[in-house]
Amino acid sequence: MVEHKYNILELLSYINPAGLNYQQWINIGMALKEEGYSVEDWDRWSKADQRYRSGECVRKWASFRGAATTPVTAGTIVKLARQNGWKPSDLGGEIDWEGTIGPKDLKENGGKKSCRKIVEPGEAHWKPVDELICYLETLFVPSDHVGYVTETWKQEDGTYRPTKGSYDRTAGQLIQALKKCGGDIGAVLGDYRKEAGAWIRFNPLDGKGIRNENVTEYRYALVESDKEEIDKQNAILRRLELPIAALVHSGNKSLHGIVHIDAGNHAEYERRVKHLYAVCKKNGLEVDTQNKNPSRMSRMPGVFRNGHKQFLVAVNIGKRSWAEWEAWMEEMDDDLPDTENLAAEWDNLPELAMPLIEGVLRQGHKLLLAGPSKAGKSFALIEMCIAIAEGRRWLSWQCNQGKVLYVNLELDRASCLHRFADVYGALGWKPKNLANIDVWNLRGKSVPMDKLAPKLIHRALKKEYIAVIIDPIYKVITGDENSANQMAEFCNQFDKVCTELGCAVIYCHHHSKGGQSGKKSMDRASGSGVFARDPDALLDLIELEVTEDLQKQEDNKAVCRACQKYLDVQIKNWREEVGQDGLYSASQMQEYCKKKLSPGQMGELGKLVFSAKQRAKIMTAWRVEGTLREFPKFEPVNLWFDFPVHRVDKSGILMDSAPDGEGKTKIAKKKTPEEKKNAKNEDLRKAFEANDLKNEGKVKLSDISEYMGISVNTIKKYVDESGEFRRENGMVVKAPIGELVT
């Protein structure tokens, strides 16, 4: 082998084979062969590349013949190492390939011997006394009492165990004696068995004993592991930037890291050591936890152990203190996923999550149902729960079938269970899949969401729910609902449930106080705007005005339904005698009944008709609007809340109904035409001004439609009748004063 002033194998630790092209990799192999290294050296280094193939290095090696004029030499490796950050000064100057670093160099260069591969120092370059002095000067102040052990006893299994050792001298006394010993450590500390080695305690003592209570300052802890190869231990310790005061090779299978703990008392020492060991374990270093005591011993540098050296690898590496390291760890240990390169994923894109509610929500995503008081939000969520369990439609949307958990925070247990039965009955569905519904009744027992989330996850982990419905969230809100930061943190709890369980999280929230008709659907929920912007799907309920005409039509329908239902039971084939128009006319249906039914039957029917008309009077009208992240926006869905269920208005009778101004009125008082026009103009004016952000005097019809929550056709009608605005190419334009219609 050709001798060099650099350790070529150490230089290779700076070169990542994965970052080289094929020719560069071949050149490394040629250079190693030219300089007298073995194919095993090239093969071992090449294994760090995912492209590595067993046996390929051997096959290529045999083909390297060298060149008479310009062979590939070690200069190629030196050049690549320099390009990757290596500098001769990193090691305190140029050294022989067998050379090692002395204590003086360790201190001057911060001990940052940056190569990962550790080589036992050669006999000619090793200075044991200097290493021990460096160790003592690094860990102790001159007045500290130091505990050490050189005497051992042999166990039956042949292993050596340390005795109690000495603890009566200070670091200053030991350093002075070592400087005068002429290289004979035994003359200062006592002779030791070269088969066993020697030990030293890394925390200062009081000079009276070696127990934990004799420790005067809790400065350091020992990190030791013999589960991994030495070089891997070294790499992990350095990658973690541990605040290591001294790193010692044990002379066997482990490195001993003397880590800054800087604790004020024993209790704090224990907490910090526990955290330190947990971080090491998490990052692949299985630490020997028996070393957790502050009075523990470590291997002493500068002595032999069974034919190998216990030597000082480095001092003062990583962060400078526990506080600096802990702050750095908080920044680095964020548990966030790695970045992904789009080019690598482009041809193998992951599958999208299955839709849970067709066109509205995917499995594993979040949905918020918002609405005012008495909108029947809880009934709507129970309807949704049943639709998911049965795999049927909820309002206008088909649901995927699966198991669902309904978290009841508001109702007592009996009322909640009866509601499920009532809704099943009102929908007319047979409860075929009740086993798909779990109910968690928490009225009076609920806790804030940050406490509830882990409990929920724990209980639901093995249930394979596809949806968790939480009703309502005001019971579990933590913090001020008007604070964006606090509500963002609150909403993050839903993300945890989605992520851990792989299910959708569905919850409801109430509107803010006051009228909602002039607001966008996503601005109606009470509190911070985070509520509307956080979920993947926001469904908002707003009450519609029920005019006298609408009420009359619903009364007519109620009478017709009551008559038809009664006749179905009493008279066979009666529909053949009534024309199609007669089926939907209350007066015609009642006249037919008078002809066909007895006075007693008419009395029974009268009670049913009265009940149906009363029920029609208390029905309320609603519109569902959506803000979706994953799907296109849908046309608003109009509903009747016919207690206890919501029914979609399939007739279209509610299409042009305006949102109720106060969100309260069930049957609107009759207004004069002038009052109606003024009210419409005022709403239109507000919507126009809110969307004319650049003061251009024109706004898109669709923007005003979205703002007011009314169909585009209705907005067109408002504009045409306003006298203040006109339509131009899909825009609403403010008419000049001279063009105003009177």
Phi, psi and omega in degrees: 000135178287135180277140180225160177281350177245149172278105187299321180293327176291323178296327179299335180294344177273348187251119179270115182299334180293341181265004182257154171275177186300315184294322178296321178296317178298319181298323177299314180298317179298318181296317179298317179293320180298325183270005173093011178276171185262163177295333178297324178297316180292317182296317181298316180292322184292340183295344179287354182258133179297340180280357184302136175232130181300133177089347183292321180299319181297317180296317180292321184302318182296336182272352181283115182253352183079179180221137183293326186260309184231074179290156173278121188240187180299339179302327177298317180291318179299318181297314180294323179295319178297318180297338180257019171107353181284138174226142178305327182292341178303331184252026176075027180113176181286133182230161177290154184298337176267356188292165177229181182253136178271165180304322180298317179294322179300315182290318184291329183255018179065017178068013188273065172287100200279348179286147183278333183281130182254127180244128178298131183297143177290156184301322185290336186253355185276132179236085187303317183296317179298322179296317181292321177298315178301316179300312182295319181292331181283319187269335189233159167263159186306329184275354180290135170281136185244131175264136179211160182222127173241338180272141181225168172226150188262129178277171181297331180277004177093353179275154181258139179241142181284153174272189180295325176079193183251154180204017187262357181249154180269165178299321180299317179295318181294319181296316179298318180294320180294325180293340182252004189276353180067029177090001182258093180299324181300329180294337181262314187259349186101147181293148181232160176280124179292344175285334188254329185085197181214164185232161176212143179271133190269349174254146182291147181247173180269000179084005183245352181176185185234014181275172180302324181289349177270354178286128184267332177216138182265073186274319192228159171228158181259127172249116182221138177212136176240018181277334183248163175296152183306313183296325178290321175303314181299316182296317181293315180301320181284322180296326179283355180054034179302140180284075187273120177283322179210137178242118188240134173279128186286351185083005179222244187255007186220158168259146177248111178264119177266104193257135175300125175248320173055044182272150181276338180204177184295320181298316179293323177302314181297319180297316183290322179295319178300316179294318179301312181295324179295319178296317179299314181298318180299331183258020170094010180246106181279103188273144174285106185285352176292348181270015188286344183285142181292340180268008184297154177261156174231170179289136182274127177287151175100010180228167177266155176215103175053047176090357178237162183266139164268109188229159181277117180277316183195159170230152175053058176249165182074205180288161187280338184206168177299316182300317180294319180293317181297319178295319179295320180296321179298325178285320186277322186273069186265358179056023180270151180290159177288157175290155179239141177271125186297325181298326181286336184258349191303319183271000181218056183295142179292153178289142175290151177298146180296143174295133173270314173241112189307125177078003184231309191216137175265156175296137182090359179254182186242142177228134175247127172255116182246149179179168180283175176298145177069017176279354181078034182298317180295320177297321179297321180290323176294320175302316179297316180303314180293319180298321178293316181298323183266350182069040183241186182278139170250117187054250182259002192237136177286138180251143172287145184271140177175185181278144182221143176251124177256113180267106183266112182254353192242323186265152171289161189304313183297314180298320181296312182294322178294326178299318178300316180295319180296318181292317175305314182294317181293326178286339182076023181261141173281133181283075183280336188233046179300333180294345178277356183245122170249140178242130177247101183275114185236017178300127181080356182232005183288154179232163178306152188301326180292338175268327182289321185306308180296326178293319179297314180300317181300316182286330188263355191303324184254011184269346179059044175290145172260350177208143171238123182251122182248120188222117349258170186276345181296340179287340185237008180296135174249130178090189182274120184292349177267357180268120181298317182296313182292323179286330175296319178294320178298313182293335177299335179295327177294322178299320180299317180296315178302313185292313184290324184261345182066027183239167174281148173244125185236131184212164181235155181213158185266160175287160171288168181287157177094176180293147184243355189295333181270004183254155170290155183302324184280356180254008185270336182296142181293147175088201184300149176297349177303323182304319184278332186267343183283314184291157176284336177219129175243119174250125185241132178259128174228139184283143179256152177287128177257105182282171178298322179297316178298318182297320178298320180295321180290324175299316179301315180296319182298317179296316180299315181296319181296316180296314182298319181295319181290317180296326179302328181275324189269325189229127177284144174052029181294332184296334180294338182269349183248129179292167181301320180294323182297330180298334186245020176240117183298319182293318180292321179295319181291322177297319179297317181297322180298325181286326190261340188252152176284164177304322179295317179295323178295327177295317178296317180295322180302319178296319180294320179295316179300315180297320181294320180292323177295320179295321180295326182291330182266359176292144176243153183254141185219157176234132176259122175243152185230145169238112189242146179263328188256345186229160177297154178296138179258158175293142180307143180253124181264140187225157164250132172267097180259087189320127010256020183231161174262136180237132180293136177282093182279343182282340182083009183294334182267001188304318184260010179288138180272149174301140179292134186300323184250356179070018183238319192297130177268315176236113186289142174291147182289130181252154175289156177306322180294319179295319179297316181296317180297319180295316179296317180297322180294315178297318180295319180298316179297316181296319180297312182294323181293331183259349178273064187295327182265007178055045181270349180080016177207146183217145178296140175305319182295325179294318179292323177299315180294320182295316184273347181071031182234151182298156180299321180298321179293321178297319178303318180296316178302315183297314183297330182266355189289320187080354181246341184227163173218166181256137177217110174051051177079007179246155170257124185241137177284122183288136175302155184306319183292342183259001183299136180276132180251000000 
